[in-house]
Amino acid sequence: MLQALVGKSYPGVVTSDRAKAYDSHPLQRRQICWAHLRRDFQAMIDRGGSAKATGQILLEHSNLLFTYWHRLREGRLARSTFHGKVSQLRRSFRTALAQGARCRCPKTAATCLELIVREAALWTFARVEGVEPTNNAAERSLRHAVLWRKSSYGTQSHRGSRFGEAILTVVTSCQQQGRNLLGYLTACCRAFDAKGPTPS
């Protein structure tokens, strides 16, 4: 489904959680969402026992990562300095993951092993300008659609599903562009009646 959606040769970076569906996309063009990882690290802490120490050190690393990231975005850290700090953090994080992979808690060890295998996709945001360390922006833009689906129970036909997809895309695009939704839809209806081109 992922390849059908974005194409086999999609050149951009896909930012996502660790769902197996994304494993078909090359690691160099993936960014694993650090907000999801932070929840995983907190879950380790909540498990207690040997998992707790692993979760704490991984969460501390992510706290430091976000400190650097926010300083970079605010202009308080040069990109070259950011790269140096992230490089050091990456080495330390890799060591923490290797220790976590030997944890006596099987679930925590499995998560650490999975992250070691996908390690390249943890740091794409530091290498590729314009890529964020989380997929929060995408999740925020989907929130309206998710709430609509839950409150309306979705659609009952293929045609209804296509309309839902189209109208929710238009609503979100107009919001992101600061455009008047009703004005845009009115212009689309007028263009349709006049057999003219659809407004951009």
Residue frames as qw, qx, qy, qz and C-alpha x, y, z in Angstrom:
[[0.000, 0.885, 0.466, 0.000, 0.00, 0.00, 0.00],
 [0.316, -0.763, 0.100, 0.555, 2.83, 2.39, 0.81],
 [0.349, -0.161, 0.600, 0.701, 4.41, 1.88, -2.61],
 [0.178, 0.600, 0.702, 0.339, 1.03, 2.25, -4.28],
 [0.135, -0.914, -0.322, 0.206, 0.53, 5.55, -2.45],
 [0.186, -0.861, 0.234, 0.411, 3.95, 7.19, -2.85],
 [0.716, 0.645, -0.260, -0.061, 5.44, 5.13, -5.69],
 [0.942, -0.126, -0.047, 0.308, 8.46, 2.83, -5.67],
 [0.609, 0.240, -0.033, 0.755, 10.88, 5.60, -6.61],
 [0.220, -0.938, -0.220, -0.151, 9.51, 8.37, -4.34],
 [0.567, 0.426, -0.311, 0.633, 12.58, 10.60, -3.76],
 [0.273, -0.707, 0.163, -0.631, 11.33, 12.33, -0.60],
 [0.123, 0.177, -0.839, 0.500, 11.71, 11.43, 3.06],
 [0.609, -0.458, -0.515, -0.391, 8.85, 9.55, 4.74],
 [0.065, -0.331, 0.633, -0.697, 8.48, 10.41, 8.44],
 [0.744, -0.253, -0.450, -0.425, 6.58, 7.74, 10.32],
 [0.700, -0.507, 0.427, -0.265, 6.29, 5.51, 13.34],
 [0.140, -0.440, 0.875, 0.147, 7.90, 2.06, 13.27],
 [0.825, 0.255, 0.319, -0.390, 4.97, 0.25, 11.60],
 [0.639, -0.120, 0.680, 0.339, 6.24, -2.64, 9.47],
 [0.569, 0.726, 0.385, 0.042, 4.55, -1.19, 6.36],
 [0.118, 0.965, -0.201, -0.121, 7.29, 1.46, 6.17],
 [0.647, -0.445, 0.547, 0.290, 10.11, -1.10, 6.03],
 [0.716, 0.449, 0.438, 0.307, 9.77, -1.24, 2.24],
 [0.219, 0.962, -0.029, 0.161, 11.01, 2.38, 2.07],
 [0.700, 0.303, -0.360, 0.538, 14.83, 2.77, 2.13],
 [0.565, -0.606, -0.356, 0.434, 16.19, 3.72, 5.57],
 [0.386, -0.086, 0.086, 0.914, 18.15, 6.64, 4.06],
 [0.162, -0.298, -0.339, -0.878, 14.83, 8.17, 2.98],
 [0.545, -0.593, -0.575, -0.140, 12.97, 7.53, 6.22],
 [0.011, -0.421, 0.470, -0.776, 12.73, 9.47, 9.47],
 [0.472, -0.408, -0.776, 0.092, 11.40, 7.53, 12.44],
 [0.258, -0.771, -0.135, -0.567, 9.29, 9.83, 14.59],
 [0.310, 0.212, -0.657, 0.654, 11.00, 10.75, 17.86],
 [0.501, -0.273, 0.219, -0.791, 7.67, 11.63, 19.50],
 [0.917, -0.070, -0.275, -0.281, 6.64, 7.99, 19.06],
 [0.658, 0.225, -0.596, 0.401, 10.03, 6.86, 20.35],
 [0.090, -0.370, 0.480, -0.790, 9.63, 8.99, 23.48],
 [0.783, -0.222, 0.046, -0.580, 6.38, 7.15, 24.23],
 [0.897, 0.103, -0.427, 0.048, 8.23, 3.84, 23.78],
 [0.386, 0.338, -0.582, 0.631, 10.97, 4.97, 26.17],
 [0.417, -0.338, 0.335, -0.775, 8.38, 6.06, 28.74],
 [0.910, -0.096, -0.199, -0.351, 6.71, 2.64, 28.40],
 [0.703, 0.213, -0.581, 0.351, 10.07, 1.04, 29.27],
 [0.002, 0.339, -0.514, 0.788, 10.29, 3.19, 32.39],
 [0.671, -0.226, 0.100, -0.699, 6.73, 2.28, 33.34],
 [0.868, 0.033, -0.485, -0.098, 7.53, -1.44, 33.03],
 [0.563, -0.731, 0.346, -0.171, 10.01, -1.05, 35.85],
 [0.932, -0.147, 0.265, 0.198, 12.67, -3.60, 36.65],
 [0.589, -0.220, 0.405, 0.664, 15.62, -3.81, 34.28],
 [0.350, 0.631, 0.501, 0.478, 13.65, -1.96, 31.59],
 [0.178, -0.940, -0.248, 0.150, 13.41, 1.20, 33.69],
 [0.440, -0.620, 0.284, 0.584, 17.11, 2.12, 33.54],
 [0.426, 0.165, 0.629, 0.629, 17.17, 1.55, 29.76],
 [0.101, 0.799, 0.539, 0.247, 14.09, 3.71, 29.26],
 [0.296, -0.888, -0.100, 0.337, 15.51, 6.49, 31.44],
 [0.432, -0.431, 0.409, 0.679, 18.79, 6.75, 29.56],
 [0.314, 0.354, 0.667, 0.576, 17.08, 6.64, 26.15],
 [0.035, -0.886, -0.458, -0.068, 14.58, 9.29, 27.22],
 [0.372, -0.762, 0.084, 0.524, 17.45, 11.50, 28.48],
 [0.414, -0.074, 0.560, 0.713, 19.08, 11.21, 25.06],
 [0.157, 0.626, 0.631, 0.431, 15.84, 12.26, 23.36],
 [0.220, -0.904, -0.268, 0.252, 15.49, 15.22, 25.76],
 [0.400, -0.545, 0.312, 0.668, 18.97, 16.37, 24.77],
 [0.350, 0.243, 0.673, 0.604, 18.20, 15.86, 21.08],
 [0.035, 0.815, 0.536, 0.216, 15.12, 18.09, 21.31],
 [0.330, -0.816, -0.040, 0.472, 17.09, 20.72, 23.24],
 [0.379, -0.264, 0.502, 0.731, 19.59, 20.89, 20.37],
 [0.227, 0.470, 0.715, 0.464, 16.81, 20.84, 17.76],
 [0.075, -0.900, -0.425, 0.062, 14.89, 23.73, 19.35],
 [0.347, -0.706, 0.160, 0.597, 18.07, 25.79, 19.69],
 [0.361, 0.014, 0.631, 0.687, 18.84, 25.19, 16.00],
 [0.108, 0.661, 0.664, 0.332, 15.33, 26.24, 14.96],
 [0.208, -0.919, -0.263, 0.208, 15.45, 29.34, 17.14],
 [0.474, 0.789, -0.142, 0.364, 18.78, 30.37, 15.59],
 [0.459, -0.813, 0.330, -0.140, 20.69, 29.92, 18.86],
 [0.706, -0.303, 0.600, 0.223, 22.78, 27.08, 17.45],
 [0.295, 0.592, -0.532, -0.529, 24.70, 27.04, 14.17],
 [0.933, 0.193, -0.115, -0.282, 23.96, 24.08, 11.89],
 [0.580, 0.468, -0.624, 0.236, 27.63, 23.00, 12.01],
 [0.170, -0.363, 0.694, -0.598, 27.55, 23.01, 15.83],
 [0.806, -0.011, 0.207, -0.554, 24.25, 21.12, 15.74],
 [0.849, 0.332, -0.400, -0.099, 25.83, 18.45, 13.52],
 [0.301, 0.446, -0.728, 0.425, 28.72, 18.04, 15.93],
 [0.420, -0.230, 0.580, -0.659, 26.45, 17.68, 18.95],
 [0.881, 0.128, 0.039, -0.453, 24.12, 15.24, 17.17],
 [0.679, 0.426, -0.596, 0.050, 27.11, 13.17, 16.04],
 [0.039, 0.334, -0.778, 0.530, 28.25, 12.77, 19.66],
 [0.626, -0.044, 0.396, -0.670, 24.69, 12.07, 20.79],
 [0.843, 0.272, -0.300, -0.355, 24.27, 9.46, 18.08],
 [0.482, 0.354, -0.768, 0.231, 27.32, 7.51, 19.25],
 [0.177, -0.183, 0.707, -0.659, 26.14, 7.61, 22.85],
 [0.737, 0.094, 0.138, -0.655, 22.59, 6.63, 21.86],
 [0.759, 0.304, -0.549, -0.177, 23.91, 3.66, 19.86],
 [0.238, 0.270, -0.826, 0.435, 25.82, 2.48, 22.96],
 [0.436, -0.046, 0.519, -0.733, 22.67, 2.83, 25.08],
 [0.817, 0.199, -0.165, -0.515, 20.69, 0.81, 22.53],
 [0.599, 0.311, -0.735, 0.068, 23.33, -1.94, 22.54],
 [0.034, -0.158, 0.783, -0.601, 23.10, -2.11, 26.34],
 [0.613, 0.087, 0.264, -0.740, 19.29, -2.11, 26.13],
 [0.741, 0.258, -0.505, -0.360, 19.39, -5.01, 23.65],
 [0.448, 0.140, -0.839, 0.276, 20.89, -7.10, 26.48],
 [0.420, -0.292, 0.332, -0.793, 18.13, -6.08, 28.90],
 [0.105, 0.043, 0.975, -0.189, 16.41, -8.90, 30.82],
 [0.492, 0.483, 0.423, -0.587, 13.01, -7.49, 29.77],
 [0.521, 0.196, 0.718, 0.417, 12.27, -9.18, 26.39],
 [0.289, 0.851, 0.433, 0.068, 10.00, -6.37, 25.13],
 [0.137, -0.933, 0.174, 0.285, 12.58, -3.67, 25.90],
 [0.492, -0.360, 0.651, 0.453, 15.41, -5.72, 24.37],
 [0.507, 0.456, 0.669, 0.296, 13.33, -6.29, 21.22],
 [0.168, 0.963, 0.199, -0.072, 12.62, -2.54, 20.84],
 [0.281, -0.792, 0.399, 0.365, 16.33, -1.73, 21.22],
 [0.541, -0.064, 0.726, 0.419, 17.29, -4.38, 18.65],
 [0.420, 0.710, 0.542, 0.156, 14.69, -3.04, 16.24],
 [0.024, 0.985, -0.016, -0.169, 16.09, 0.50, 16.63],
 [0.457, -0.528, 0.563, 0.441, 19.64, -0.72, 16.07],
 [0.536, 0.278, 0.703, 0.376, 18.57, -2.25, 12.74],
 [0.238, 0.821, 0.436, 0.284, 16.78, 0.99, 11.75],
 [0.468, -0.585, -0.120, 0.652, 19.35, 3.33, 13.30],
 [0.302, 0.077, 0.371, 0.875, 20.00, 5.23, 10.05],
 [0.124, -0.610, -0.566, -0.540, 16.34, 6.33, 9.96],
 [0.431, -0.705, -0.439, 0.353, 16.60, 7.94, 13.39],
 [0.372, -0.571, 0.060, 0.730, 18.89, 10.74, 12.23],
 [0.427, 0.491, 0.528, 0.546, 17.69, 11.73, 8.76],
 [0.061, -0.954, -0.289, -0.048, 16.39, 15.06, 10.11],
 [0.448, -0.746, 0.214, 0.443, 19.95, 16.03, 11.06],
 [0.509, -0.094, 0.601, 0.609, 21.27, 15.16, 7.60],
 [0.176, 0.473, 0.629, 0.592, 18.44, 16.46, 5.37],
 [0.035, 0.134, 0.218, -0.966, 17.42, 20.08, 5.81],
 [0.492, -0.067, -0.262, -0.827, 13.66, 20.60, 6.00],
 [0.661, -0.208, -0.711, -0.119, 12.97, 17.22, 7.62],
 [0.473, -0.610, 0.267, -0.578, 11.52, 17.31, 11.14],
 [0.067, 0.275, -0.927, 0.246, 12.39, 14.75, 13.85],
 [0.350, 0.247, 0.788, -0.441, 8.67, 14.01, 14.38],
 [0.001, 0.331, 0.732, 0.596, 5.56, 13.53, 12.27],
 [0.000, 0.483, 0.588, -0.649, 3.56, 15.87, 14.54],
 [0.227, 0.340, -0.186, -0.894, 2.67, 18.25, 11.69],
 [0.354, -0.024, -0.792, -0.496, 1.12, 15.40, 9.69],
 [0.226, -0.356, -0.876, 0.234, -0.74, 14.07, 12.70],
 [0.078, 0.440, 0.340, -0.828, -2.11, 17.53, 13.47],
 [0.321, 0.239, -0.396, -0.826, -3.31, 17.94, 9.90],
 [0.383, -0.118, -0.872, -0.283, -5.06, 14.55, 10.05],
 [0.025, 0.149, 0.748, -0.646, -6.72, 15.23, 13.40],
 [0.471, 0.231, 0.060, -0.849, -9.77, 16.90, 11.83],
 [0.608, 0.168, -0.629, -0.453, -10.31, 13.92, 9.51],
 [0.310, -0.011, -0.913, 0.263, -9.95, 11.42, 12.36],
 [0.189, 0.208, 0.566, -0.775, -12.45, 13.30, 14.52],
 [0.555, 0.236, -0.213, -0.769, -14.86, 13.56, 11.57],
 [0.532, 0.107, -0.809, -0.224, -14.60, 9.82, 10.89],
 [0.164, -0.094, -0.866, 0.463, -15.21, 8.95, 14.55],
 [0.279, 0.272, 0.420, -0.819, -18.21, 11.24, 14.91],
 [0.603, 0.345, -0.192, -0.693, -19.83, 10.36, 11.56],
 [0.803, -0.043, 0.592, -0.056, -18.86, 6.65, 11.43],
 [0.320, -0.250, 0.685, 0.605, -17.13, 7.22, 8.10],
 [0.466, 0.313, -0.331, -0.759, -18.74, 6.60, 4.73],
 [0.748, 0.099, 0.586, -0.295, -20.99, 3.86, 3.36],
 [0.810, 0.544, 0.216, 0.037, -19.81, 3.70, -0.26],
 [0.697, 0.025, 0.227, 0.680, -16.72, 3.93, -2.43],
 [0.203, 0.686, 0.275, 0.642, -18.02, 7.16, -3.94],
 [0.438, -0.877, -0.126, -0.155, -18.63, 8.60, -0.47],
 [0.774, -0.428, 0.103, 0.456, -15.09, 7.65, 0.56],
 [0.540, 0.300, 0.253, 0.744, -13.60, 9.43, -2.48],
 [0.072, -0.830, -0.217, -0.508, -15.68, 12.55, -1.70],
 [0.647, -0.754, -0.065, 0.093, -14.59, 12.43, 1.94],
 [0.745, -0.153, 0.155, 0.630, -10.93, 12.20, 0.94],
 [0.359, 0.508, 0.276, 0.733, -11.24, 15.07, -1.52],
 [0.228, -0.859, -0.202, -0.412, -13.17, 17.47, 0.70],
 [0.707, -0.669, -0.014, 0.229, -10.97, 16.82, 3.75],
 [0.675, 0.042, 0.187, 0.713, -7.87, 17.44, 1.59],
 [0.142, 0.678, 0.257, 0.674, -9.38, 20.74, 0.38],
 [0.487, -0.846, -0.166, -0.139, -10.27, 21.80, 3.96],
 [0.758, -0.474, 0.075, 0.441, -6.76, 21.06, 5.23],
 [0.564, 0.257, 0.250, 0.744, -5.04, 22.68, 2.23],
 [0.029, -0.806, -0.240, -0.540, -7.11, 25.86, 2.58],
 [0.610, -0.787, -0.068, 0.064, -6.27, 26.02, 6.30],
 [0.756, -0.249, 0.164, 0.582, -2.55, 25.56, 5.64],
 [0.404, 0.351, 0.306, 0.787, -2.60, 28.24, 2.93],
 [0.036, -0.388, -0.356, 0.849, -4.71, 30.66, 5.00],
 [0.171, -0.106, -0.547, -0.812, -7.41, 30.66, 2.30],
 [0.552, 0.052, 0.330, -0.764, -11.15, 31.02, 2.75],
 [0.289, 0.046, 0.953, 0.079, -12.68, 27.57, 2.35],
 [0.426, 0.634, 0.576, -0.293, -16.16, 28.72, 1.33],
 [0.252, 0.797, -0.220, -0.502, -14.66, 31.17, -1.18],
 [0.068, -0.396, 0.846, 0.349, -12.55, 28.42, -2.73],
 [0.331, 0.259, 0.907, -0.029, -15.45, 25.94, -2.97],
 [0.386, 0.750, 0.314, -0.436, -17.68, 28.64, -4.47],
 [0.171, 0.699, -0.489, -0.493, -15.00, 29.38, -7.09],
 [0.197, -0.141, 0.949, 0.204, -14.80, 25.63, -7.88],
 [0.396, 0.511, 0.734, -0.207, -18.58, 25.40, -8.39],
 [0.325, 0.810, 0.006, -0.489, -18.59, 28.47, -10.64],
 [0.024, 0.538, -0.729, -0.422, -15.71, 27.04, -12.70],
 [0.309, 0.112, 0.943, 0.051, -17.58, 23.73, -13.04],
 [0.408, 0.684, 0.504, -0.335, -20.78, 25.48, -14.19],
 [0.288, 0.841, -0.199, -0.413, -18.80, 27.54, -16.68],
 [0.953, 0.234, 0.093, 0.168, -16.87, 24.46, -17.85],
 [0.209, 0.877, -0.371, 0.220, -13.68, 26.33, -16.96],
 [0.583, 0.263, -0.671, 0.375, -10.48, 25.15, -15.27],
 [0.670, -0.624, -0.388, 0.104, -10.64, 24.24, -11.58],
 [0.075, -0.926, 0.255, -0.270, -9.03, 26.97, -9.43],
 [0.555, 0.340, -0.651, 0.392, -5.60, 26.09, -8.09]]
